[in-house]
């Protein structure tokens, strides 16, 4: 693992210490970096003697405190090949050090009040920004001076009063790499998923990562007819720059024939996964199988040297999840789960409402999916295959909840009931109560015997609440006392 130093400090309106704890969690999950955090500015002077690959700076002020020794240590570190990532108020720090300002590519001069704005990508081909869409974020917008666009490589910008304000750039400094990300005023910005993606990529680029020239060659494992998933995944990946579906595998010869009709021109069509895994140049396998097969085949693919993406849910048991993660780490391969509903309109709107502070601090989430009706005779209704009533739409909703609550889980309790639909083995009704370390409670209900529907979402905050039903296209009902 590459060692990263995180230097923080300054007034409390920038949560630099809390952001460091979050970054530690992010990098631990990423698996490529080990983070050390410090508020000791003398750490800059010791950088050339350490074995750090990069330093992340999220400080505010200290304008005259980059002493000669500290300045020399930091500049020498970068000139000799180290990386530096400055976040937000890194350009409002150490401003009496002109070499620091020159290295970072600018300095803070003023900002308007916190507001919501769109970040537009200027360079969509850079390692840091590839496949990242324009995004909306609530944040402070820093205006810069001592900024020369000819001396930096601009990544992002946003309009302000007839001008385009830079929001992120890179530059070379000696043998080292410098990145500045303009977002990051508070934890609302730090928990924004696109900001987190950009920050991790910025650290990776600063430590030497480059955009691969070769395309990622993908094999589909599973081509069942339900929801046309196989064709869907092929189309989605085919639309992504740098990805190419080259093979498919399904145990059913009929489904292989269907793939030949729907996906002509693949380099391989297989009924045996062992044969597909022998295919030269295959990089990644996307698993589109029933839930009970995810773990077995993910481990097989990882042991064969493949990167792996599974359809949701990731797997069924904790033991299976641990085995999959262990196999990925042991073989140095990427392992992920496909969550296509992170971009649903209602979810994105709810995230925006919360980020704006319109209902205050969340303390309770109620989520529901269900009705009163037979679940149907197919594998998703059989517990040994599907995992049970909580594992289908429940995987989407739980992923949403985790995206709304930036805190580790402290405790989970639940209840399952089997009362009506005895012709299938899934439970009829399930409920999970999740307590997070920050005190938030989430109540998730999945049911096939709920004659009276609850709203899809009821979210309570200290300054208001919101509700949203399952009827597509409905408005979110917002109750806000923010104005007093």
Residue pairs with C-beta under 8 A, 6 or more apart in sequence:
1 31
1 32
1 33
1 34
2 32
2 33
2 34
2 53
2 54
2 207
3 33
3 34
3 36
3 50
3 51
3 52
3 53
4 27
4 33
4 34
4 35
4 36
4 52
4 53
4 54
4 55
4 56
4 203
4 207
5 35
5 36
5 37
5 38
5 43
5 47
5 50
5 52
5 54
5 55
5 56
6 20
6 23
6 24
6 35
6 36
6 37
6 38
6 55
6 56
6 58
7 37
7 38
7 39
7 41
7 43
7 44
7 55
7 56
7 57
7 58
7 59
8 16
8 17
8 19
8 20
8 37
8 38
8 39
8 58
8 59
9 16
9 39
9 41
9 59
9 60
9 62
10 16
10 59
10 60
10 61
10 62
10 89
10 93
11 60
11 61
13 60
13 186
14 58
14 60
14 88
14 89
14 185
14 186
15 186
15 187
15 190
16 58
16 59
16 60
17 37
17 39
18 187
19 58
19 87
19 184
19 187
19 190
20 35
20 37
20 58
21 37
22 187
22 190
22 191
22 406
23 35
23 56
23 199
24 35
24 37
25 408
26 196
26 199
26 200
27 33
27 34
27 35
27 200
27 203
28 35
30 200
31 329
32 204
33 53
33 203
33 207
36 52
41 62
41 65
41 66
41 70
42 69
42 70
44 55
44 66
44 70
44 71
44 73
44 74
44 77
45 67
45 69
45 70
45 72
45 73
45 74
46 73
47 55
47 73
47 74
47 76
47 77
47 82
48 73
48 76
48 77
48 80
52 77
52 82
53 82
53 83
53 206
53 207
53 208
54 82
54 83
54 84
54 85
54 203
54 206
54 207
55 74
55 77
55 82
55 83
55 84
55 85
56 84
56 85
56 86
56 87
56 203
57 84
57 85
57 86
57 87
57 90
57 93
58 86
58 87
58 88
58 89
58 90
58 184
59 89
59 90
59 93
59 94
60 89
60 92
60 93
61 92
61 93
62 93
62 94
63 93
63 94
63 95
63 96
64 96
65 94
66 74
66 94
66 96
66 97
66 100
71 94
71 97
71 99
71 100
74 84
74 100
75 99
75 100
75 103
77 84
77 176
78 84
78 103
78 173
78 174
78 176
78 177
78 178
79 173
79 174
79 175
79 176
80 174
80 175
80 176
81 174
81 175
81 176
82 176
83 176
83 177
83 178
83 179
83 203
83 205
83 206
83 207
83 208
84 103
84 104
84 173
84 176
84 177
84 178
84 179
84 206
85 178
85 179
85 180
85 181
85 199
85 202
85 203
85 206
86 104
86 178
86 179
86 180
86 181
87 181
87 183
87 184
87 199
88 140
88 142
88 181
88 182
88 183
88 184
88 185
88 189
89 108
89 142
89 184
89 185
90 104
90 180
91 101
91 104
91 106
91 107
91 108
91 142
91 144
91 180
92 107
92 108
92 142
94 100
94 101
95 101
95 107
95 108
101 107
101 146
102 146
103 173
103 178
104 178
104 180
105 147
105 148
105 151
105 152
105 169
105 171
105 178
105 180
106 144
106 145
106 146
106 147
106 152
106 166
106 180
107 144
107 145
107 146
107 147
108 142
108 143
108 144
109 143
109 144
109 145
110 143
111 140
111 141
111 142
111 143
112 140
112 141
112 160
113 140
114 138
114 139
114 140
114 185
114 186
115 138
115 141
116 136
116 137
116 138
116 352
116 355
116 356
117 136
117 137
117 139
117 141
117 158
118 134
118 135
118 136
118 158
119 134
119 135
119 136
119 137
119 156
119 157
119 158
119 167
119 183
119 194
120 134
120 156
120 157
120 158
120 159
121 129
121 132
121 133
121 134
121 155
121 156
122 154
122 155
122 156
122 157
123 129
123 153
123 154
123 155
124 130
124 131
124 132
125 211
126 153
126 155
126 170
126 205
126 211
127 201
127 204
127 205
127 209
127 210
127 211
128 155
128 168
128 170
128 179
128 198
128 201
128 202
128 205
129 155
129 156
129 198
129 201
130 211
130 241
130 242
131 240
131 241
131 242
132 194
132 197
132 198
135 192
135 194
136 352
137 183
137 189
137 192
137 194
137 195
137 355
138 188
138 189
138 352
138 355
138 356
139 183
139 184
139 185
139 186
139 188
139 189
140 185
141 158
141 160
141 165
141 167
141 182
142 165
142 182
143 160
143 165
144 165
144 166
147 166
149 166
151 171
152 166
152 169
152 170
152 171
152 180
153 169
153 170
153 171
154 166
154 168
154 169
155 167
155 168
155 169
155 170
156 166
156 167
156 168
156 182
157 164
157 165
157 166
157 167
158 164
158 165
158 167
159 165
166 182
167 181
167 182
167 183
168 179
168 180
168 181
168 182
168 183
168 198
169 179
169 180
170 177
170 178
170 179
170 180
170 205
171 177
171 178
172 178
176 206
177 205
177 206
177 207
177 208
178 206
179 202
179 205
179 206
181 195
181 198
181 199
181 202
183 189
183 192
183 195
184 190
184 195
184 199
187 406
188 355
188 357
189 195
190 196
191 406
192 355
193 342
193 403
201 209
212 242
215 242
215 243
215 244
216 242
216 243
216 244
216 283
216 284
216 307
217 244
217 246
217 281
217 282
217 283
217 284
218 237
218 243
218 244
218 245
218 246
218 247
218 282
218 283
218 284
218 285
218 286
219 245
219 246
219 247
219 248
219 249
219 268
219 276
219 277
219 279
219 282
219 284
219 285
219 286
219 306
220 230
220 233
220 234
220 245
220 247
220 248
220 249
220 259
220 285
220 286
220 288
221 248
221 249
221 273
221 276
221 285
221 286
221 287
221 288
221 289
221 297
221 301
222 229
222 230
222 249
222 250
222 287
222 288
222 289
222 311
223 229
223 230
223 231
223 248
223 249
223 250
223 252
223 255
223 256
223 258
223 259
223 288
224 230
224 250
224 255
224 288
224 289
225 255
225 258
226 378
229 288
229 311
230 248
230 250
230 255
230 259
230 262
230 288
231 262
231 263
233 245
233 286
233 288
233 338
234 245
234 248
234 262
234 263
237 243
237 244
237 245
237 286
238 244
238 245
245 263
245 266
246 266
246 267
246 268
246 279
246 281
246 282
247 266
247 267
247 268
247 269
247 270
247 276
247 279
247 282
248 256
248 259
248 263
248 266
248 268
248 269
248 270
248 276
249 256
249 269
249 270
249 271
249 272
249 273
249 275
249 276
250 256
250 259
250 271
251 271
252 271
253 271
256 269
256 270
256 271
259 266
259 269
260 266
260 269
267 279
268 276
268 279
270 276
273 297
273 300
273 301
276 282
276 285
277 285
277 300
277 301
277 304
277 306
282 306
283 306
283 307
284 306
284 307
284 308
284 309
284 334
285 301
285 306
285 307
285 308
285 309
286 308
286 309
286 310
286 311
286 338
287 293
287 294
287 297
287 298
287 301
287 308
287 309
287 310
287 311
288 311
289 297
289 311
290 379
290 385
290 386
291 313
291 315
291 316
291 385
291 386
291 387
291 391
292 316
292 384
292 385
292 386
292 387
294 310
294 311
294 313
294 314
294 315
294 316
294 320
294 324
295 315
295 316
295 317
295 320
295 321
295 323
295 324
298 308
298 310
298 315
298 324
298 327
298 335
299 323
299 324
299 327
301 308
302 308
302 324
302 327
302 328
302 330
302 331
302 333
302 335
303 327
303 331
305 331
305 333
306 333
307 333
307 334
307 335
308 324
308 328
308 333
308 334
308 335
308 336
309 335
309 336
309 337
309 338
310 336
310 337
310 338
311 337
311 338
312 337
312 338
312 339
312 395
312 396
312 399
313 337
313 387
313 391
313 392
313 394
313 395
314 321
314 324
314 337
314 395
315 321
315 324
316 387
316 391
324 335
325 335
327 333
327 335
328 334
328 335
339 395
339 396
339 399
341 347
341 396
341 399
341 400
342 399
342 400
342 403
346 456
346 457
346 468
346 476
347 400
347 403
349 476
350 404
350 457
350 459
350 466
350 468
350 476
351 403
351 404
353 359
353 466
353 476
353 478
354 362
354 404
354 459
354 461
357 463
357 482
358 463
358 464
358 478
358 480
358 482
359 459
359 460
359 461
359 462
359 463
359 464
359 465
359 466
359 478
359 479
359 480
359 482
360 461
360 462
360 463
360 464
360 481
360 482
361 461
361 462
361 463
362 404
362 405
362 440
362 459
362 460
362 461
363 439
363 440
363 441
363 460
363 461
363 462
364 440
364 441
364 442
364 443
364 459
364 460
365 401
365 404
365 405
365 440
365 441
365 442
365 443
365 457
365 458
365 459
365 460
366 442
366 443
366 445
366 454
366 455
366 457
366 458
366 459
367 397
367 400
367 401
367 442
367 443
367 444
367 445
367 456
367 457
368 444
368 445
368 446
368 447
368 450
368 453
368 454
368 455
368 456
368 470
369 393
369 394
369 397
369 445
369 446
369 447
369 456
369 470
370 429
370 445
370 446
370 447
370 448
370 449
370 450
370 453
371 447
371 448
371 450
371 453
372 448
372 449
372 450
372 451
373 448
374 421
374 423
374 424
374 448
375 381
375 421
375 424
375 426
375 448
376 424
377 423
377 424
379 385
379 386
380 386
380 392
380 426
381 424
381 425
381 426
382 424
382 425
382 426
383 425
383 426
383 427
384 425
386 392
386 426
388 416
388 426
388 427
388 430
389 416
389 426
389 427
389 428
389 429
389 430
389 446
389 447
389 448
390 414
390 416
390 427
390 430
390 432
390 444
390 446
393 446
394 430
394 432
394 444
394 446
397 444
397 446
398 432
398 444
401 434
401 442
401 444
404 459
405 436
405 438
405 440
405 442
406 438
407 436
407 437
407 438
407 440
408 436
408 437
409 434
409 435
409 436
409 437
410 435
410 436
410 437
411 434
411 435
412 432
412 433
412 434
412 435
413 432
413 433
414 430
414 431
414 432
414 433
415 430
415 431
416 427
416 429
416 430
417 427
417 428
417 429
417 430
417 449
418 427
418 428
419 428
419 429
419 449
420 428
420 448
420 449
421 428
421 448
421 449
426 448
428 447
428 448
428 449
429 445
429 446
429 447
429 448
429 449
429 450
430 445
430 446
430 447
431 443
431 444
431 445
431 446
432 442
432 443
432 444
433 441
433 442
433 443
434 441
434 442
434 443
434 444
435 441
436 442
445 454
453 469
453 470
455 467
455 468
455 469
455 470
456 468
456 469
456 470
457 466
457 467
457 468
458 465
458 466
458 467
459 465
459 466
459 467
463 480
463 481
463 482
464 478
464 479
464 480
464 481
464 482
465 478
465 479
466 476
466 477
466 478
466 479
467 476
467 477
468 474
468 476
468 477
